[in-house]
Amino acid sequence: MSAVIQGPESPHVLREYAMIADGQRAALIGPRGDVAWMCVPRWDSEAVFSSLIGGGGTFAVTPLSARYVWGGSYQDGTLIWTSRWVTSEGIIECREALAQPADPRAAVLLRRLRAVSGPATMRVVLETGAGFGKYGMNRLKCADGVWTGRSGNLHVRLAGASEATMRDGVLHLCLELPSGGGHDLVLELSDEPFTSGPVDADAAWAGTERCWEDAVPALLDTIAPDDARQSYAMLRGMTGGSGAMVAAATLGLPERAQEKRNYDYRYAWIRDQCYAGQAVAACGAYPLLDDSVRFVTSRLLEDGPDLKPAYTVTGGRVPDETDLGLPGYPGGSAKVGNWVNEQFQLDAFGETLLLLAAAAAHDRLDLENWRAAEVAVQAITERWQEPDAGIWELNNEKWAHSRLICAAGLRSIAIHAPAAQGGGWTSLADAIVADTARDSLHLSGRWQRSPTDDRVDASLLLPILRGAIPATDPRSLATVEAVRADLGREGYLYRFSQDGRPLAQAEGAFLLCGFDMAMALHQQGLEVQAMHWFERNRAACATTGLFTEEYDVEQRQLRGNFPQAFVHAAMLEAAKRLAKPSVLTHESP
């Protein structure tokens, strides 16, 4: 084992990061051309580049010009990113991607440099830091122009840097490009020895472009086709071979600085998976819908009423929280694992039924999927009166949202079930709604959070959207209006009023809820207002177009782990639903 590698560079604000991904893992790339975060071989593995949270390792391709400004863009409908620097001497671009089709044991990071205008001098630095920076590079050697080495349990291979020099286990290269010239760098990282020759850059680029072209639909029937394609590509890049979609690519990025609300989201939450599947189903019978159904079905059949809120991407148990002993992202902490294991989240069963019903509407269910639906119904039958942690993963309570979303799921799947079976499921939904109305209907006529908490909660929009009760029901109308009045500020929505502080001082606006409000208003025929909410929340993204969980309205900053999959799912679904005329046609003054 080599010595601990050099200290990391300071991280950037989140809006300045791009993410490239291949379904098995992701890399975050900053404006200095620095790979600041990457776990190999899979999402929840130890990071090999972790300067984002104060760990070690980077793979940087940076202009040597004294003065430059950064920008970039994604190739339409892909996670192929192009970093772009305008320098005092000209314009430089670096095209970046994780190669596809992806190998679950090995990552291939492609970087293609081009001096667009004028000559370019680039500084290339590679210092792998497996184990969140615990292990540097060793056994480095160069043969036939290709560097190989080790970093912890990872095998490392870099092509395109034959002139690099090694200093203290770090590779350095000064790369001179003539105007119009280009250069390829290919980094391979694997937890197994390499058994074949280096990756051919041209073939890898062609294969990667072909995979993205085949994977992402045009989505021209949405109100924002470009952003809808990008959100679909984001969900595709965060979904692996098992069908599991990680909630986010990162860990420890704070929702609020110094408030210890920093979590590891590199796992597959059942609820988030269902949100993504339903969003895709709203657009069409695309493969990501089948992926969601496959993963959720396997978990339901395996665990039944003991379904966990989250799993590893291979379907295993999420590890408990441990501290890495790193500084963390400024304002956050560096902990891996998640304490969600011991929670019971009732609404997950309702969401699984909504997902399966959405798939059934496209004739995408087989007998195994129907068995899973029956398991979910049985779990609701047995457990719907139990307190649970709820959508926001809080203390156990009889949350109104949890019960009502189960009713919505039962109603939705009953439509596609045999009449005798479906009738019983609808009756159970009626009973759940009646019980929730008995103890969680506010005196004003709206739904309240729970029998003991009369506050309004933005999550209560979801049961209305999903059909627990009709959108025209007085309780629905009152709830949407109360959520908007109590929790809406400047076109953004907060989850609930946490205490006596102004909403924006307690936490950031919750972008998932903002898109839900857009869909709820559209459902009620308030199309102009719906579009206002959609556009406001669509704009709350990074320079790179990526969303986090929360948005700090006052400071106009992204908060929480990055990128957050369920926000991209909500944006995608809203873009589709708002493209259709509302069933209702009134518009309030």
C-alpha positions in Angstrom: 0.0 0.0 0.0 1.3 3.5 -0.9 1.2 6.6 1.2 -1.9 8.7 1.5 -2.1 10.8 -1.7 -2.0 14.6 -2.0 -4.8 16.8 -0.5 -7.8 17.5 -2.7 -8.6 20.7 -4.5 -11.5 22.8 -3.0 -14.9 21.7 -4.3 -17.2 23.9 -6.4 -20.8 24.9 -5.9 -23.0 22.1 -7.1 -24.4 24.0 -10.1 -20.9 23.8 -11.7 -20.7 20.0 -11.9 -21.7 17.7 -14.8 -22.4 14.0 -14.4 -21.5 11.3 -16.8 -22.9 7.8 -16.1 -23.3 4.4 -17.7 -25.9 2.7 -15.4 -23.3 1.0 -13.3 -21.5 4.1 -11.9 -21.1 7.8 -12.5 -18.4 10.5 -12.5 -18.8 14.2 -11.5 -16.7 16.6 -13.5 -16.0 20.2 -12.4 -15.1 23.4 -14.3 -11.4 22.7 -14.0 -11.9 19.5 -15.9 -11.5 17.6 -12.6 -13.2 14.3 -11.9 -14.2 15.1 -8.3 -16.3 12.0 -7.6 -16.4 8.5 -8.9 -17.1 5.1 -7.3 -15.9 1.9 -8.9 -17.0 -0.7 -9.9 -20.5 0.3 -8.9 -22.5 3.1 -7.3 -22.1 2.1 -3.7 -18.4 1.0 -4.0 -15.7 3.0 -2.4 -14.8 6.1 -4.3 -11.6 6.3 -6.4 -12.0 10.0 -6.9 -13.5 11.8 -3.9 -12.2 15.4 -3.6 -15.9 16.4 -3.5 -16.0 15.3 0.1 -12.4 16.0 1.1 -11.0 12.7 0.0 -8.2 12.0 -2.5 -7.8 11.3 -6.2 -8.5 13.2 -9.3 -8.3 12.9 -13.1 -8.0 16.5 -14.3 -7.7 17.9 -17.8 -7.3 21.7 -17.4 -6.2 24.6 -19.6 -2.8 26.0 -18.7 -3.8 29.4 -19.8 -3.6 32.0 -17.0 -7.2 33.2 -17.8 -10.1 31.2 -18.9 -13.9 30.8 -18.4 -15.7 27.5 -18.3 -19.0 26.2 -19.8 -20.3 23.2 -21.6 -23.3 21.2 -22.6 -24.7 17.7 -23.0 -25.1 16.1 -26.4 -28.9 16.0 -26.9 -30.5 13.1 -25.2 -27.3 11.6 -23.7 -24.9 11.9 -20.8 -22.1 12.7 -23.1 -20.8 16.0 -21.7 -18.5 18.5 -23.5 -16.5 20.8 -21.2 -15.7 24.1 -23.0 -13.1 26.7 -22.0 -12.6 30.1 -23.6 -9.1 31.2 -22.9 -7.0 34.2 -23.7 -5.5 32.2 -26.6 -8.6 30.4 -28.1 -11.3 27.8 -27.4 -10.8 24.3 -26.1 -13.3 21.5 -25.7 -13.1 18.1 -23.9 -15.8 15.6 -24.7 -16.4 13.2 -21.9 -18.4 10.0 -21.3 -18.4 6.7 -19.5 -18.3 4.1 -22.3 -21.2 1.9 -23.1 -22.3 -0.8 -23.2 -21.1 -0.8 -19.6 -19.1 -3.6 -17.9 -20.3 -4.1 -14.3 -16.8 -4.8 -13.2 -14.9 -2.2 -15.2 -15.4 1.5 -15.9 -14.0 3.1 -19.1 -13.8 6.9 -18.9 -13.4 8.6 -22.3 -12.0 12.1 -22.7 -11.5 13.6 -26.2 -9.7 16.9 -26.4 -10.0 19.4 -29.3 -8.4 22.8 -29.8 -11.4 24.4 -31.5 -9.8 27.8 -32.1 -6.1 28.6 -31.6 -3.5 26.3 -30.1 -4.0 24.8 -26.7 -1.8 23.7 -23.8 -3.5 21.4 -21.4 -2.4 20.1 -18.0 -3.3 16.5 -17.4 -3.1 15.0 -13.9 -4.0 11.5 -12.8 -3.9 10.4 -9.2 -6.2 7.6 -8.4 -7.3 7.3 -4.7 -9.1 4.1 -4.1 -10.8 3.7 -0.8 -11.9 7.3 -0.6 -8.3 8.4 -1.0 -6.7 5.8 1.3 -4.7 4.2 -1.5 -2.6 6.0 -4.0 -1.3 4.6 -7.3 1.5 2.1 -7.2 3.2 -0.5 -9.5 3.1 2.2 -12.2 4.8 1.4 -15.5 4.4 2.4 -19.1 4.6 -0.1 -22.0 3.8 0.5 -25.6 2.6 4.0 -24.7 0.0 2.7 -22.1 0.3 3.2 -18.3 -0.8 0.5 -15.9 -0.8 0.4 -12.2 -2.8 -0.4 -9.0 -4.8 1.6 -6.5 -6.1 -0.5 -3.6 -8.0 -3.4 -5.1 -8.4 -1.6 -8.4 -6.5 -2.1 -11.6 -5.7 1.1 -13.5 -4.9 1.6 -17.2 -4.4 4.9 -19.0 -4.0 5.3 -22.8 -3.1 8.5 -24.5 -0.5 9.8 -22.0 2.7 8.1 -23.2 4.7 11.3 -22.5 3.5 11.6 -19.0 6.0 11.7 -16.1 5.5 10.1 -12.7 6.2 12.1 -9.5 5.3 10.6 -6.1 2.8 8.2 -7.6 1.1 10.9 -9.7 1.1 11.1 -13.5 1.6 14.6 -15.0 1.3 15.4 -18.7 1.7 18.8 -20.5 -0.3 18.3 -23.7 0.3 20.7 -26.6 -2.5 20.8 -29.3 -2.2 22.8 -32.5 -5.3 24.7 -33.6 -7.8 22.2 -34.8 -5.9 19.3 -33.3 -7.3 16.6 -31.0 -6.2 14.0 -28.5 -7.8 11.0 -26.8 -7.4 9.9 -23.2 -8.9 6.6 -22.1 -8.9 5.6 -18.4 -9.9 2.1 -17.4 -10.6 1.1 -13.8 -11.5 -2.5 -12.9 -11.6 -4.7 -9.8 -10.3 -7.6 -11.9 -7.1 -7.8 -13.9 -7.3 -6.7 -17.5 -7.5 -9.7 -19.8 -7.6 -7.9 -23.2 -5.8 -5.0 -24.8 -6.5 -1.3 -24.2 -9.9 0.1 -25.3 -9.9 1.5 -28.8 -11.1 5.1 -28.4 -12.9 5.4 -31.8 -14.8 2.2 -31.3 -15.7 3.1 -27.7 -17.0 6.5 -28.7 -19.0 5.0 -31.6 -20.5 2.3 -29.3 -21.4 4.8 -26.6 -23.1 7.1 -29.0 -25.1 4.2 -30.5 -26.2 3.1 -27.0 -27.5 6.5 -26.2 -29.2 6.9 -29.5 -31.0 3.6 -29.0 -31.9 4.3 -25.3 -33.5 7.7 -25.3 -36.8 8.5 -27.1 -37.5 11.8 -28.8 -40.4 12.8 -26.5 -41.6 15.4 -28.9 -45.1 15.2 -27.4 -44.0 17.0 -24.2 -44.0 20.7 -23.5 -40.2 20.7 -23.1 -38.7 18.0 -25.4 -35.1 18.9 -24.9 -35.3 18.9 -21.1 -37.5 15.8 -21.2 -34.9 13.9 -23.2 -32.2 15.0 -20.8 -34.2 13.9 -17.8 -34.9 10.5 -19.4 -31.1 10.2 -20.2 -30.4 11.0 -16.6 -32.7 8.3 -15.3 -31.3 5.9 -17.9 -27.7 6.7 -16.7 -28.7 6.1 -13.1 -30.3 2.7 -13.8 -28.3 -0.5 -13.9 -28.6 -4.0 -15.3 -30.8 -5.2 -12.4 -33.3 -2.5 -13.2 -32.4 -0.6 -10.0 -32.1 3.1 -10.1 -30.0 4.9 -7.5 -31.6 7.9 -5.8 -28.5 10.0 -6.4 -24.9 9.6 -7.4 -23.4 11.1 -4.3 -23.3 11.0 -0.5 -23.0 13.6 2.2 -24.0 16.7 0.3 -25.8 18.9 2.8 -29.5 20.0 2.6 -28.7 22.7 5.1 -25.1 23.7 6.1 -24.0 22.4 9.5 -27.5 20.9 10.3 -26.3 17.3 10.0 -28.9 16.5 7.3 -26.4 14.7 5.0 -27.2 11.3 3.6 -25.8 8.5 1.4 -28.2 8.2 -1.6 -26.2 5.8 -3.7 -29.0 3.1 -3.3 -32.3 2.2 -4.8 -35.3 3.6 -3.0 -38.5 1.7 -3.8 -40.5 4.9 -3.8 -38.1 6.7 -6.1 -38.0 3.8 -8.4 -41.8 3.9 -8.7 -41.8 7.6 -9.3 -39.4 7.1 -12.2 -41.4 4.2 -13.6 -44.7 6.1 -13.5 -43.1 9.1 -15.1 -41.8 7.0 -18.0 -45.1 5.2 -18.3 -46.8 8.6 -18.7 -44.6 9.1 -21.8 -44.9 5.6 -23.3 -43.9 1.9 -22.9 -40.2 2.6 -22.9 -37.6 0.2 -21.5 -37.0 2.2 -18.3 -40.6 1.2 -17.3 -39.8 -2.4 -17.6 -36.6 -1.9 -15.6 -38.5 -0.4 -12.7 -41.2 -3.1 -12.8 -38.5 -5.8 -12.8 -36.6 -4.5 -9.8 -39.7 -3.7 -7.8 -41.3 -7.1 -8.6 -38.2 -9.0 -7.4 -38.1 -7.1 -4.2 -41.8 -7.6 -3.5 -41.6 -11.4 -4.2 -38.4 -11.7 -2.0 -39.5 -9.6 1.0 -43.3 -9.3 0.8 -44.8 -7.4 3.8 -41.2 -6.8 5.1 -40.3 -4.8 2.0 -37.4 -2.4 2.8 -37.5 1.3 1.8 -34.2 0.9 0.0 -31.8 -1.7 -1.3 -28.4 -1.8 -2.9 -28.5 -1.9 -6.7 -28.0 -5.7 -6.5 -31.0 -6.1 -4.2 -29.0 -6.4 -1.0 -29.2 -4.7 2.4 -28.2 -1.1 2.6 -25.2 -0.9 5.0 -25.6 1.0 8.2 -24.1 4.5 8.5 -20.4 4.8 9.2 -18.1 7.8 9.3 -15.3 8.0 6.7 -13.3 10.4 8.8 -13.1 12.9 5.9 -13.9 16.6 6.0 -17.0 16.2 3.8 -18.4 18.7 1.4 -18.4 22.1 3.1 -21.4 22.2 5.5 -21.9 18.5 5.2 -20.3 15.3 6.5 -18.8 12.2 5.0 -20.8 9.2 6.1 -21.5 6.0 4.0 -24.6 3.8 4.4 -28.0 4.8 5.5 -30.1 4.4 8.6 -33.3 3.7 6.5 -33.0 0.0 7.1 -35.0 -0.1 10.3 -37.9 1.9 8.9 -41.3 0.8 7.7 -42.7 3.0 4.9 -46.3 2.1 4.2 -46.6 4.3 1.1 -44.0 2.2 -0.7 -46.7 -0.5 -1.2 -49.1 2.0 -2.6 -46.4 3.3 -5.0 -45.6 -0.3 -6.2 -49.2 -0.8 -7.1 -49.3 2.5 -8.9 -46.2 1.5 -10.9 -47.6 -1.9 -11.7 -50.9 -0.3 -12.8 -49.1 2.1 -15.0 -47.3 -0.8 -16.6 -50.5 -2.8 -17.0 -52.0 0.1 -18.9 -49.3 -0.6 -21.5 -49.8 -4.3 -21.3 -46.4 -4.8 -19.7 -47.2 -7.2 -16.8 -46.6 -10.9 -16.8 -47.7 -13.5 -14.2 -44.7 -12.8 -11.9 -45.6 -9.1 -11.9 -49.2 -9.9 -11.0 -48.0 -12.1 -8.2 -46.0 -9.1 -6.9 -49.2 -6.9 -7.1 -51.0 -9.5 -5.0 -48.2 -9.4 -2.5 -48.4 -5.6 -2.2 -52.1 -5.8 -1.8 -51.7 -8.3 1.0 -49.1 -6.2 2.7 -51.4 -3.2 2.6 -54.3 -5.4 4.0 -52.1 -6.5 6.9 -50.3 -3.3 7.7 -52.3 -0.2 6.6 -53.3 0.7 10.1 -49.7 0.6 11.5 -47.8 3.8 12.1 -44.9 4.3 9.6 -42.0 6.6 8.9 -43.8 8.1 5.9 -42.5 9.7 2.7 -40.2 12.1 4.6 -38.7 9.3 6.8 -39.6 10.9 10.1 -41.0 9.5 13.4 -43.6 6.7 13.2 -47.1 8.1 12.8 -50.3 7.3 11.0 -49.4 9.6 8.1 -52.4 10.6 5.9 -50.2 10.5 2.8 -49.1 6.9 3.4 -52.6 5.7 3.8 -54.1 7.7 0.9 -51.4 6.7 -1.5 -52.1 3.0 -0.7 -55.8 3.7 -1.6 -54.7 5.3 -4.8 -52.6 2.2 -5.7 -55.4 -0.1 -4.9 -57.8 1.8 -7.1 -55.4 1.9 -10.0 -54.4 -1.7 -10.0 -58.1 -2.8 -9.5 -58.9 -1.3 -12.9 -56.7 -4.0 -14.6 -57.5 -6.9 -12.3 -60.3 -9.5 -12.8 -63.6 -8.0 -11.6 -64.0 -10.2 -8.5 -60.5 -9.4 -7.3 -60.6 -5.8 -8.3 -63.8 -5.2 -6.5 -62.3 -6.3 -3.2 -59.3 -4.1 -3.8 -61.5 -1.1 -4.5 -63.5 -1.8 -1.3 -60.3 -1.8 0.7 -59.3 1.5 -0.8 -62.7 2.9 0.2 -62.2 1.7 3.8 -58.7 3.3 3.9 -60.0 6.7 2.6 -62.9 6.6 5.1 -60.6 5.9 8.0 -58.2 8.6 7.0 -61.1 11.1 6.7 -62.2 10.1 10.1 -59.0 11.1 11.8 -56.9 13.2 9.4 -59.4 15.6 7.7 -58.9 19.2 8.9 -61.8 21.3 10.1 -61.3 23.5 7.0 -62.0 20.5 4.8 -58.5 19.7 3.6 -56.3 16.8 4.5 -53.9 17.2 7.3 -50.6 15.4 8.0 -51.8 12.9 10.6 -54.3 12.5 13.3 -52.1 14.4 15.7 -50.5 16.9 13.3 -53.0 19.3 11.7 -50.4 21.0 9.4 -50.7 20.9 5.7 -48.1 18.8 3.8 -47.1 19.0 0.1 -47.0 15.2 -0.1 -50.8 15.3 0.1 -50.9 16.5 -3.5 -49.8 13.0 -4.6 -52.8 11.0 -3.5 -55.0 13.5 -5.4 -52.8 13.2 -8.5 -52.9 9.4 -8.3 -56.7 9.1 -7.8 -57.2 8.2 -4.2 -60.1 10.7 -4.4 -61.2 12.7 -7.4 -59.5 15.9 -8.3 -62.9 17.6 -8.1 -63.7 16.3 -4.6 -64.0 19.3 -2.2 -61.2 17.7 -0.1 -58.9 17.7 -3.1 -59.7 21.3 -4.0 -59.2 22.5 -0.4 -55.9 20.6 -0.1 -54.4 21.9 -3.3 -55.3 25.5 -2.3 -54.0 25.1 1.3 -50.7 23.6 0.0 -50.3 26.5 -2.4 -51.2 29.2 0.1 -49.3 27.8 3.1 -46.2 26.3 1.5 -45.8 28.1 -1.8 -43.3 31.0 -2.1 -42.3 32.7 -5.3 -43.4 29.7 -7.5 -41.6 27.1 -5.4 -43.0 24.7 -2.8 -41.8 23.6 0.6 -42.6 20.3 2.1 -44.2 21.5 5.3 -43.8 24.2 7.9 -41.2 22.7 10.2 -41.3 25.3 13.0 -41.9 29.0 13.6 -39.2 30.2 11.2 -39.9 31.4 7.7 -40.1 28.4 5.3 -36.9 29.3 3.5 -34.9 29.5 6.7 -35.8 25.9 7.7 -34.9 24.2 4.4 -34.8 24.6 0.7 -37.8 24.4 -1.6 -38.5 20.8 -2.6 -38.4 20.5 -6.4 -40.3 17.3 -6.5 -43.2 19.1 -4.8 -43.0 22.0 -7.1 -43.5 19.8 -10.2 -46.3 17.9 -8.3 -48.0 21.3 -7.8 -47.8 22.0 -11.5 -49.5 18.7 -12.3 -52.1 19.2 -9.6 -53.1 22.6 -10.9 -53.2 21.2 -14.4 -55.4 18.3 -13.2 -57.9 20.9 -11.9 -58.0 22.9 -15.1 -55.7 25.7 -14.0 -53.4 25.4 -17.0 -51.8 28.8 -16.9 -50.9 28.6 -13.3 -49.7 25.0 -13.8 -47.3 26.2 -16.5 -46.0 29.0 -14.2 -45.1 26.4 -11.6 -43.5 24.1 -14.1 -41.3 26.8 -15.7 -40.3 28.2 -12.3 -39.1 24.8 -11.0 -37.6 23.8 -14.3 -35.3 26.8 -14.0 -34.0 25.7 -10.6 -31.2 23.5 -12.1 -27.5 23.6 -12.4 -25.6 25.3 -15.2 -25.4 21.7 -16.6 -29.2 21.2 -16.4 -29.1 18.8 -13.4 -31.4 19.0 -10.4 -30.7 18.4 -6.7 -33.4 17.6 -4.2 -33.8 21.1 -2.8 -33.3 24.6 -4.1 -32.3 27.5 -1.9 -34.6 30.2 -3.2 -33.0 33.1 -1.4 -29.4 32.2 -2.4 -30.3 30.5 -5.7 -28.2 27.5 -4.9 -28.6 23.8 -5.2 -28.9 21.8 -2.0 -28.6 18.1 -1.3 -27.2 15.1 -3.1 -26.5 15.5 -6.8 -28.2 14.8 -9.1 -31.5 13.7 -7.6 -33.3 11.1 -9.8 -36.8 11.7 -8.6 -36.7 15.4 -9.4 -35.8 14.5 -13.0 -38.6 12.0 -13.0 -41.1 14.6 -11.8 -39.9 17.1 -14.4 -40.3 14.4 -17.1 -43.9 13.5 -16.0 -45.0 17.1 -15.7 -43.6 17.9 -19.2 -45.8 15.1 -20.6 -48.9 15.7 -18.6 -49.0 19.5 -19.1 -48.8 18.9 -22.9 -52.3 17.4 -22.8 -55.4 19.6 -22.4 -56.8 19.3 -18.9 -60.0 17.3 -18.4 -61.3 20.4 -16.5 -61.3 23.7 -18.3 -61.8 26.4 -15.7 -59.1 29.0 -14.7 -59.4 30.9 -11.5 -58.9 34.7 -11.5 
